[in-house]
Amino acid sequence: MDHPDEIVCLVGENPLPVYLGARQFANKDCTTVVLLHSEQTKEQASRIESQLTDHVNESKCVSVDAYNPKSVTSVVSGLKTKLKYQLLNYTGGTKVMAAFAVKAWADDTTAFYLDEGEAKFWFGNGTDRELSGNYINTDVLCELHGVVVKHRSNHDFENSISTDTLHKLFDKWPRPKRGTPYNRAPFMPDTWGDLGVTDADCAIAVAERWAQFKEMSGLFPKICAPTSAKALKEGDYKHQYKFAATTWQELLVQKSIEKCEHKGFIKGTYFDIGGQDFEADLIGVWNNRLYYISCTTDHKVGMVKAKAFEAVYRARQLGGGMARIAVVSFANDNDFPMCL
C-alpha cells in the first residue's frame, strides 16, 4: 500500500488507535494527519498531534459537534477530495461520528478500523492488515493518555540480589492453608498507626518477622530489626522491609521475564492519572501492547480478585483495548479454575 497524502482520524477518549493508525500508514515526507475531535476530546487530539510531530509531514486539529450528524457530514465531506490519496481512520470518536463519517466518506477501500484485540486494521471492503512495527513504549503511552510518571522505585540493594536467591525465597515463603489469614502487617510501617500498634509491639513483631525473612532468604545479614516505628522509617529500613513484605516477588517476576529476552519491564512505577496516584508493580510494552503485571504475596481469593480488577482498570487507562494483564499471587490454583 502506498503512503497516503492525508489521513483523516476520528479522535475519541482513547488516543492509541489514532496514533497507531498514523504510525502504520503515514509517511514523514508526504502525509498530513487531520484529527477530528469534539470539545471533550480536544486534549487527546493535542497529545496525539504532539507525539506525531517527528513522524508525519503535517498535522492539524479540526473541531466537530460529536453528536450532530449534520456537523460531522459537513466536515468530512469538505475534507474528502479526489485530488489526494486519503484514508479515514474511524476507530475513535462517538458512534455518531463514526457512522456519518463513513457515510460521507463513501469509499470502503480507504476507510479503516483498528481491532485492538487482534492488533489488526480492517478496511471497509473486508481486507485487513496486521499492525506491524514497534511504535510505542511506556513513555509514549503516558504522554498520549496524559499520565504523569511521578517516580520509579530503584534501590541499590536490589541490584545485588540473584535470581537463585529469589527462587529459594519463593520456595520457602509461607503458604497458609486455605482460610488461614497471613498477617504481613508487621512488615508494613504505613499500617501500624491504623492498627494501633505500639512501638513495643512493633519491636517484637518486626524482630520476629525480620529474623524469619533473613533465615528464608539469606538477605541483609548485617541489618538488624529497628526497635521502633520511628527507627524503621529512617535510612533504608523502610525500603528493605517493604522488599521483605512484597516487592521481592516483583523483582523475581521481572528477572524471570528478562530470562525470556523481554527487556524493558519496569518495576515499581508510581503514576498520577487525573490527580489519582497509583503504583504499577510491573509494566512493559511488547509488539505495541502494554503488559501490566500485578503482584501480591497474599493468597486470599478476595485480595487476588481485587488486584486483578484494579489491573484491568489501570491497564486500560494506559494501554487501551490492546493491553494485557497478569496477576502473580500465592492463591490456590483450585480457587481460579478459569481466567478472571
Secondary structure by P-SEA (a helix, b strand, c coil): cccccbbbbbbcccaaaaaaaaaacccccbbbbbbbbcccaaaaaaaaaaaacccccbbbbbbcccccaaaaaaaaaaacccccbbbbbcccccaaaaaaaaaaacccccbbbbcccccccccccccccccccccccaaaaaaaacccccbbbbbcccccccaaaaaaaaaacccccccbbbbcccccccccccccccaaaaaaaaaaaaaaaaaacccccccccccccccccccaaaaaaaaaccaaaaaaaaaaaaaacccccccbbbbbcccbbbbbccccccccbbbbbbbbccccaaaaaaaaaaaaaaaaaccccccccccccccccccccccc
